[in-house]
Amino acid sequence: MVDLRGQYEKIKEEVDAAILNVIESTAFIKGPEVQGLENELQEYLSVKHVITCGNGTDALQISLMALDLKPGDEVITTSFTFIATVEVISILGLIPVMVDIDPDTFNINPEEIAKAITEKTKAIIPVHLYGQCADMEAIMNIARENNLHVIEDTAQAISADYTFTDGSTKKAGTIGTIGCTSFFPSKNLGCYGDGGAIFTNDDVLAEKLRIVANHGMRVKYYHDVIGVNSRLDNLQAAVLRIKLRDLDNYKKARNEAANYYDNAFKSVEQIKTPMRHPNSDHAFHQYTLQIEGGGRDDLKEYLASKDVPAMIYYPVPLHKQKAFRNSNYTEPVLPITDLLTEKVISLPMHTELTEEQLKYISDSVHEFFNN
Ligand SMILES: *Cc1c(COP(=O)(O)O)cnc(C)c1O
């Protein structure tokens, strides 16, 4: 599904030197690489504050902690995402309210958000799934009208641009109150271990986020709030600074692969290729097809027999996961989420796909439907 080795080979000299440099400096935690990365990300994203942390899940948890939500407060989000998004809501004793998605973009449906708002609603967590932004203009309008915080989960969409109806653009993760991303190796900006970051334009919130991520302390050994220990290390930051320079090229390479697939599948009736939303470009963390008329699982098996990896993101939507079942849980009715769970399949998508590989993969898909 990804080719991290191929990508590494291209930047090997720079990466190896940077890693050695960190080792020789013995500044492993809180060093110049982390500071440098935070500054460079601020510039790249045009955002005032970047707070790096241990991973994307921590980024989400720290964000919710910094917003001072109380147990029982409700957070509206999507069920069609990775577990981390909803897990952190539950861990903090908050109530996840999962609503349905748009059938074309896989992203949370703003109309469903509006319907789910109650007195207890305090925040919305849209996820920019597969690399394309949720309908942020509508979401921000709803948030403003109802005085809600918005935490963007942009773990899959760093580098995507969102365009508002007035023509202005912002980077994914810089539109809401807070944005959260992951630097897990297979993400679009991935390090060589775990890592994450939080974005905000709010000075007061930025300070709180830093304190929460650092054991609740502003001054060493004086703890003002209950926090966590979550930090990015200098080795990872050194790798990320090198890859950040290539991030726009990575997005371009992914888009070229996506365009190839789009073209290749135009003629296949049973395949619906990913919709390109007019307000968001696509970072193509995943290239995800919808297979009409059943046969999705057979296609996956056929591709496996041809040594083509394919994945289902995600095989069980979160609202149906055992982990959320407790005596207080009422399973929401999410027909679009349920339907898409049966239809989606993601093909190999990364920065190193060659035309030969793309041809082999799409030919294999064609063969399945022609047989
Ligand atoms: C990967 C991912 C996360 C979690 O990131 P980690 O760094 O693995 O903790 C959260 N949300 C989404 C949508 C993700 O894809």
The ligand as a Tripos MOL2 file, in Angstrom:
@<TRIPOS>MOLECULE
LIG
   15    15     1     0     0
SMALL
NO_CHARGES

@<TRIPOS>ATOM
      1 C1         -3.7160    7.9200   11.9400 C.3       1 LIG1
      2 C2         -4.9180    8.6290   12.4170 C.ar      1 LIG1
      3 C3         -5.0410    9.0990   13.7360 C.ar      1 LIG1
      4 C4         -4.0660    8.7580   14.8380 C.3       1 LIG1
      5 O1         -2.7560    9.0490   14.6210 O.3       1 LIG1
      6 P1         -1.6000    8.2360   15.4440 P.3       1 LIG1
      7 O2         -0.3930    9.0470   15.1870 O.co2     1 LIG1
      8 O3         -1.5380    6.8690   14.8930 O.co2     1 LIG1
      9 O4         -1.9880    8.2550   16.8830 O.co2     1 LIG1
     10 C5         -6.1580    9.8250   14.0740 C.ar      1 LIG1
     11 N1         -7.1330   10.0640   13.1750 N.ar      1 LIG1
     12 C6         -7.0710    9.6210   11.9180 C.ar      1 LIG1
     13 C7         -8.1740    9.9380   10.9710 C.3       1 LIG1
     14 C8         -5.9680    8.8730   11.4950 C.ar      1 LIG1
     15 O5         -5.9260    8.4110   10.2290 O.3       1 LIG1
@<TRIPOS>BOND
     1     1     2 1
     2     2     3 ar
     3     2    14 ar
     4     3     4 1
     5     3    10 ar
     6     4     5 1
     7     5     6 1
     8     6     7 2
     9     6     8 1
    10     6     9 1
    11    10    11 ar
    12    11    12 ar
    13    12    13 1
    14    12    14 ar
    15    14    15 1
@<TRIPOS>SUBSTRUCTURE
     1 LIG1         1 GROUP 0 **** ****
